[in-house]
Amino acid sequence: MAKEIKAEDRRLKLYMNQNESWKAIDLQHPATFETLAMEADLKKTVLEDLTRFIQRKEYYRKIGKAWKRGYLLFGPPGTGNRP
C-alpha cells in the first residue's frame, strides 16, 4: 500500500476550478525524451549527464546540496533547436 501512495504522490497533477471548488486531474503529456527534437549528439550528451546525475544522489546528500538538475531548452515550440 505504501508503494501505491508513493506512486500517487509522484503523479503530476493539474488543478482546475470547477463550480467554485478545485479538482485535481492527472497531467498526461505525450512528449517524452525520445520524441524531443534535438541534435543526436546533444541529446546523447544530455542523457549521459542525466545518467551520471542520477548515480550521484548519495554524493549530493553527503555534501549537503540539493539533488536537482535542470535544463533550459529554447527555440520554436516543439523543436528543441539551438542557435
ZAROLO-528961 format. One record per atom (N, C-alpha, C): y, x, z; atom name; residue number from 1; residue in three letters. Coordinates in steps of 0.2 Angstrom, whole numbers, plus 2048, in hexadecimal, padded with zeros to 3 digits. Example, Ala and Ser with C-alpha at 12.3 -4.5 7.8 and 13.67 -1.06 7.14 Angstrom:
<nodes>
<node <7E4, 842, 827>, 'N', 1, 'ALA'> <node <7EA, 83E, 827>, 'CA', 1, 'ALA'> <node <7F0, 842, 827>, 'C', 1, 'ALA'> <node <7F5, 840, 823>, 'N', 2, 'SER'> <node <7FB, 844, 824>, 'CA', 2, 'SER'> <node <800, 840, 827>, 'C', 2, 'SER'> 
</nodes>
This chain:
<nodes>
<node <7FA, 804, 800>, 'N', 1, 'MET'> <node <800, 800, 800>, 'CA', 1, 'MET'> <node <806, 804, 800>, 'C', 1, 'MET'> <node <806, 80A, 804>, 'N', 2, 'ALA'> <node <80C, 80E, 804>, 'CA', 2, 'ALA'> <node <80D, 811, 7FD>, 'C', 2, 'ALA'> <node <808, 812, 7F9>, 'N', 3, 'LYS'> <node <80A, 815, 7F2>, 'CA', 3, 'LYS'> <node <80D, 810, 7EE>, 'C', 3, 'LYS'> <node <80B, 809, 7EF>, 'N', 4, 'GLU'> <node <80E, 804, 7EB>, 'CA', 4, 'GLU'> <node <816, 803, 7ED>, 'C', 4, 'GLU'> <node <817, 804, 7F3>, 'N', 5, 'ILE'> <node <81E, 803, 7F6>, 'CA', 5, 'ILE'> <node <822, 809, 7F3>, 'C', 5, 'ILE'> <node <81F, 80F, 7F3>, 'N', 6, 'LYS'> <node <823, 815, 7F0>, 'CA', 6, 'LYS'> <node <824, 814, 7E9>, 'C', 6, 'LYS'> <node <81F, 812, 7E5>, 'N', 7, 'ALA'> <node <820, 811, 7DE>, 'CA', 7, 'ALA'> <node <825, 80C, 7DD>, 'C', 7, 'ALA'> <node <826, 806, 7E1>, 'N', 8, 'GLU'> <node <82B, 801, 7E0>, 'CA', 8, 'GLU'> <node <832, 804, 7E1>, 'C', 8, 'GLU'> <node <832, 809, 7E6>, 'N', 9, 'ASP'> <node <839, 80C, 7E7>, 'CA', 9, 'ASP'> <node <83B, 810, 7E2>, 'C', 9, 'ASP'> <node <836, 813, 7DE>, 'N', 10, 'ARG'> <node <838, 818, 7D8>, 'CA', 10, 'ARG'> <node <83A, 814, 7D2>, 'C', 10, 'ARG'> <node <839, 80E, 7D1>, 'N', 11, 'ARG'> <node <83B, 80A, 7CC>, 'CA', 11, 'ARG'> <node <843, 809, 7CB>, 'C', 11, 'ARG'> <node <845, 80A, 7C5>, 'N', 12, 'LEU'> <node <84D, 80A, 7C4>, 'CA', 12, 'LEU'> <node <84E, 802, 7C4>, 'C', 12, 'LEU'> <node <853, 800, 7C8>, 'N', 13, 'LYS'> <node <855, 7F9, 7C9>, 'CA', 13, 'LYS'> <node <85C, 7F8, 7C6>, 'C', 13, 'LYS'> <node <85D, 7F2, 7C3>, 'N', 14, 'LEU'> <node <863, 7F0, 7C0>, 'CA', 14, 'LEU'> <node <865, 7EA, 7C4>, 'C', 14, 'LEU'> <node <86A, 7E9, 7C7>, 'N', 15, 'TYR'> <node <86C, 7E4, 7CB>, 'CA', 15, 'TYR'> <node <871, 7DF, 7C8>, 'C', 15, 'TYR'> <node <86F, 7D9, 7C7>, 'N', 16, 'MET'> <node <873, 7D4, 7C3>, 'CA', 16, 'MET'> <node <875, 7CE, 7C8>, 'C', 16, 'MET'> <node <87C, 7CC, 7C7>, 'N', 17, 'ASN'> <node <87E, 7C6, 7CB>, 'CA', 17, 'ASN'> <node <87C, 7C0, 7C7>, 'C', 17, 'ASN'> <node <878, 7BC, 7CB>, 'N', 18, 'GLN'> <node <877, 7B5, 7C8>, 'CA', 18, 'GLN'> <node <878, 7B0, 7CD>, 'C', 18, 'GLN'> <node <87C, 7AB, 7CB>, 'N', 19, 'ASN'> <node <87E, 7A6, 7CF>, 'CA', 19, 'ASN'> <node <880, 7A8, 7D6>, 'C', 19, 'ASN'> <node <884, 7AC, 7D7>, 'N', 20, 'GLU'> <node <887, 7AF, 7DD>, 'CA', 20, 'GLU'> <node <882, 7B2, 7E1>, 'C', 20, 'GLU'> <node <87D, 7B5, 7DF>, 'N', 21, 'SER'> <node <878, 7B9, 7E2>, 'CA', 21, 'SER'> <node <876, 7BF, 7DE>, 'C', 21, 'SER'> <node <874, 7C4, 7E1>, 'N', 22, 'TRP'> <node <872, 7CA, 7DD>, 'CA', 22, 'TRP'> <node <86A, 7CA, 7DC>, 'C', 22, 'TRP'> <node <868, 7CC, 7D6>, 'N', 23, 'LYS'> <node <861, 7CC, 7D5>, 'CA', 23, 'LYS'> <node <85F, 7D3, 7D1>, 'C', 23, 'LYS'> <node <85A, 7D6, 7D4>, 'N', 24, 'ALA'> <node <858, 7DD, 7D1>, 'CA', 24, 'ALA'> <node <853, 7DC, 7CC>, 'C', 24, 'ALA'> <node <854, 7DF, 7C6>, 'N', 25, 'ILE'> <node <84E, 7DF, 7C1>, 'CA', 25, 'ILE'> <node <84D, 7E6, 7C0>, 'C', 25, 'ILE'> <node <847, 7E8, 7BE>, 'N', 26, 'ASP'> <node <845, 7EE, 7BC>, 'CA', 26, 'ASP'> <node <848, 7F0, 7B5>, 'C', 26, 'ASP'> <node <84B, 7F6, 7B5>, 'N', 27, 'LEU'> <node <84E, 7F9, 7AF>, 'CA', 27, 'LEU'> <node <849, 7FD, 7AB>, 'C', 27, 'LEU'> <node <848, 7FA, 7A5>, 'N', 28, 'GLN'> <node <843, 7FD, 7A1>, 'CA', 28, 'GLN'> <node <846, 7FF, 79A>, 'C', 28, 'GLN'> <node <846, 805, 799>, 'N', 29, 'HIS'> <node <849, 808, 792>, 'CA', 29, 'HIS'> <node <844, 80B, 78E>, 'C', 29, 'HIS'> <node <844, 80A, 788>, 'N', 30, 'PRO'> <node <83F, 80D, 783>, 'CA', 30, 'PRO'> <node <840, 814, 782>, 'C', 30, 'PRO'> <node <846, 817, 784>, 'N', 31, 'ALA'> <node <847, 81E, 783>, 'CA', 31, 'ALA'> <node <843, 823, 787>, 'C', 31, 'ALA'> <node <840, 828, 784>, 'N', 32, 'THR'> <node <83C, 82D, 788>, 'CA', 32, 'THR'> <node <83F, 834, 786>, 'C', 32, 'THR'> <node <83C, 839, 789>, 'N', 33, 'PHE'> <node <83E, 83F, 787>, 'CA', 33, 'PHE'> <node <83B, 841, 780>, 'C', 33, 'PHE'> <node <836, 83E, 77F>, 'N', 34, 'GLU'> <node <832, 83F, 778>, 'CA', 34, 'GLU'> <node <837, 83C, 772>, 'C', 34, 'GLU'> <node <83A, 837, 774>, 'N', 35, 'THR'> <node <83E, 833, 76F>, 'CA', 35, 'THR'> <node <845, 836, 76E>, 'C', 35, 'THR'> <node <847, 83B, 773>, 'N', 36, 'LEU'> <node <84E, 83D, 773>, 'CA', 36, 'LEU'> <node <84F, 842, 76D>, 'C', 36, 'LEU'> <node <854, 840, 769>, 'N', 37, 'ALA'> <node <856, 844, 763>, 'CA', 37, 'ALA'> <node <859, 84A, 765>, 'C', 37, 'ALA'> <node <856, 850, 764>, 'N', 38, 'MET'> <node <859, 856, 766>, 'CA', 38, 'MET'> <node <855, 85C, 762>, 'C', 38, 'MET'> <node <858, 861, 761>, 'N', 39, 'GLU'> <node <855, 867, 75E>, 'CA', 39, 'GLU'> <node <84F, 869, 761>, 'C', 39, 'GLU'> <node <84A, 86A, 75E>, 'N', 40, 'ALA'> <node <843, 86C, 761>, 'CA', 40, 'ALA'> <node <844, 872, 766>, 'C', 40, 'ALA'> <node <847, 877, 764>, 'N', 41, 'ASP'> <node <848, 87D, 769>, 'CA', 41, 'ASP'> <node <84B, 87B, 76F>, 'C', 41, 'ASP'> <node <851, 877, 76E>, 'N', 42, 'LEU'> <node <855, 875, 774>, 'CA', 42, 'LEU'> <node <850, 871, 779>, 'C', 42, 'LEU'> <node <84D, 86C, 776>, 'N', 43, 'LYS'> <node <849, 867, 779>, 'CA', 43, 'LYS'> <node <843, 86B, 77D>, 'C', 43, 'LYS'> <node <840, 870, 77A>, 'N', 44, 'LYS'> <node <83B, 874, 77D>, 'CA', 44, 'LYS'> <node <83E, 878, 783>, 'C', 44, 'LYS'> <node <844, 87B, 782>, 'N', 45, 'THR'> <node <848, 87E, 788>, 'CA', 45, 'THR'> <node <849, 87A, 78E>, 'C', 45, 'THR'> <node <84B, 874, 78C>, 'N', 46, 'VAL'> <node <84D, 86F, 792>, 'CA', 46, 'VAL'> <node <846, 86D, 795>, 'C', 46, 'VAL'> <node <841, 86C, 792>, 'N', 47, 'LEU'> <node <83B, 86A, 795>, 'CA', 47, 'LEU'> <node <838, 870, 799>, 'C', 47, 'LEU'> <node <839, 876, 797>, 'N', 48, 'GLU'> <node <836, 87C, 79B>, 'CA', 48, 'GLU'> <node <83B, 87C, 7A1>, 'C', 48, 'GLU'> <node <841, 87B, 7A0>, 'N', 49, 'ASP'> <node <845, 87B, 7A6>, 'CA', 49, 'ASP'> <node <843, 876, 7AB>, 'C', 49, 'ASP'> <node <842, 870, 7A9>, 'N', 50, 'LEU'> <node <840, 86A, 7AD>, 'CA', 50, 'LEU'> <node <839, 86C, 7B1>, 'C', 50, 'LEU'> <node <835, 86F, 7AD>, 'N', 51, 'THR'> <node <82E, 871, 7B0>, 'CA', 51, 'THR'> <node <82F, 876, 7B5>, 'C', 51, 'THR'> <node <833, 87B, 7B4>, 'N', 52, 'ARG'> <node <834, 880, 7B9>, 'CA', 52, 'ARG'> <node <838, 87D, 7BF>, 'C', 52, 'ARG'> <node <83C, 879, 7BE>, 'N', 53, 'PHE'> <node <840, 875, 7C4>, 'CA', 53, 'PHE'> <node <83B, 871, 7C8>, 'C', 53, 'PHE'> <node <837, 86E, 7C5>, 'N', 54, 'ILE'> <node <832, 869, 7C9>, 'CA', 54, 'ILE'> <node <82E, 86E, 7CD>, 'C', 54, 'ILE'> <node <82C, 874, 7CA>, 'N', 55, 'GLN'> <node <827, 878, 7CE>, 'CA', 55, 'GLN'> <node <82B, 87C, 7D4>, 'C', 55, 'GLN'> <node <831, 87B, 7D4>, 'N', 56, 'ARG'> <node <835, 87F, 7DA>, 'CA', 56, 'ARG'> <node <838, 87A, 7DF>, 'C', 56, 'ARG'> <node <835, 874, 7E0>, 'N', 57, 'LYS'> <node <838, 870, 7E5>, 'CA', 57, 'LYS'> <node <838, 873, 7EC>, 'C', 57, 'LYS'> <node <832, 876, 7EE>, 'N', 58, 'GLU'> <node <832, 879, 7F4>, 'CA', 58, 'GLU'> <node <837, 87F, 7F5>, 'C', 58, 'GLU'> <node <838, 883, 7F0>, 'N', 59, 'TYR'> <node <83D, 888, 7F0>, 'CA', 59, 'TYR'> <node <844, 885, 7F2>, 'C', 59, 'TYR'> <node <846, 87F, 7EF>, 'N', 60, 'TYR'> <node <84C, 87C, 7F0>, 'CA', 60, 'TYR'> <node <84D, 87A, 7F7>, 'C', 60, 'TYR'> <node <847, 877, 7FA>, 'N', 61, 'ARG'> <node <847, 875, 801>, 'CA', 61, 'ARG'> <node <848, 87B, 806>, 'C', 61, 'ARG'> <node <845, 880, 804>, 'N', 62, 'LYS'> <node <845, 886, 808>, 'CA', 62, 'LYS'> <node <84C, 889, 809>, 'C', 62, 'LYS'> <node <850, 889, 803>, 'N', 63, 'ILE'> <node <857, 88C, 803>, 'CA', 63, 'ILE'> <node <85C, 886, 805>, 'C', 63, 'ILE'> <node <85A, 880, 806>, 'N', 64, 'GLY'> <node <85E, 87B, 808>, 'CA', 64, 'GLY'> <node <863, 878, 803>, 'C', 64, 'GLY'> <node <861, 878, 7FD>, 'N', 65, 'LYS'> <node <865, 875, 7F7>, 'CA', 65, 'LYS'> <node <861, 86F, 7F5>, 'C', 65, 'LYS'> <node <866, 86B, 7F2>, 'N', 66, 'ALA'> <node <863, 864, 7F0>, 'CA', 66, 'ALA'> <node <85F, 865, 7EA>, 'C', 66, 'ALA'> <node <859, 862, 7E9>, 'N', 67, 'TRP'> <node <854, 863, 7E4>, 'CA', 67, 'TRP'> <node <856, 85E, 7DF>, 'C', 67, 'TRP'> <node <85B, 860, 7DB>, 'N', 68, 'LYS'> <node <85E, 85C, 7D5>, 'CA', 68, 'LYS'> <node <85F, 860, 7CF>, 'C', 68, 'LYS'> <node <85F, 85C, 7C9>, 'N', 69, 'ARG'> <node <860, 85F, 7C3>, 'CA', 69, 'ARG'> <node <863, 85A, 7BF>, 'C', 69, 'ARG'> <node <868, 85C, 7BB>, 'N', 70, 'GLY'> <node <86B, 858, 7B6>, 'CA', 70, 'GLY'> <node <86D, 85B, 7B0>, 'C', 70, 'GLY'> <node <86D, 857, 7AB>, 'N', 71, 'TYR'> <node <86F, 85A, 7A4>, 'CA', 71, 'TYR'> <node <874, 855, 7A1>, 'C', 71, 'TYR'> <node <879, 858, 79E>, 'N', 72, 'LEU'> <node <87E, 854, 79A>, 'CA', 72, 'LEU'> <node <87C, 854, 793>, 'C', 72, 'LEU'> <node <87A, 84E, 790>, 'N', 73, 'LEU'> <node <879, 84E, 789>, 'CA', 73, 'LEU'> <node <87F, 84A, 786>, 'C', 73, 'LEU'> <node <881, 84D, 780>, 'N', 74, 'PHE'> <node <887, 84A, 77D>, 'CA', 74, 'PHE'> <node <886, 84A, 776>, 'C', 74, 'PHE'> <node <88A, 845, 773>, 'N', 75, 'GLY'> <node <88A, 845, 76B>, 'CA', 75, 'GLY'> <node <88A, 83D, 76A>, 'C', 75, 'GLY'> <node <889, 83B, 764>, 'N', 76, 'PRO'> <node <889, 834, 762>, 'CA', 76, 'PRO'> <node <883, 831, 766>, 'C', 76, 'PRO'> <node <884, 82B, 768>, 'N', 77, 'PRO'> <node <87F, 828, 76C>, 'CA', 77, 'PRO'> <node <878, 828, 769>, 'C', 77, 'PRO'> <node <873, 82A, 76C>, 'N', 78, 'GLY'> <node <86C, 82A, 76A>, 'CA', 78, 'GLY'> <node <86A, 831, 766>, 'C', 78, 'GLY'> <node <86F, 835, 765>, 'N', 79, 'THR'> <node <86D, 83B, 761>, 'CA', 79, 'THR'> <node <86B, 841, 765>, 'C', 79, 'THR'> <node <86F, 842, 76B>, 'N', 80, 'GLY'> <node <86E, 848, 76E>, 'CA', 80, 'GLY'> <node <870, 84E, 76B>, 'C', 80, 'GLY'> <node <875, 84D, 766>, 'N', 81, 'ASN'> <node <878, 853, 762>, 'CA', 81, 'ASN'> <node <87C, 857, 766>, 'C', 81, 'ASN'> <node <87D, 85E, 764>, 'N', 82, 'ARG'> <node <881, 863, 767>, 'CA', 82, 'ARG'> <node <886, 865, 762>, 'C', 82, 'ARG'> <node <88C, 867, 764>, 'N', 83, 'PRO'> <node <891, 86A, 75F>, 'CA', 83, 'PRO'> <node <88E, 870, 75C>, 'C', 83, 'PRO'> 
</nodes>
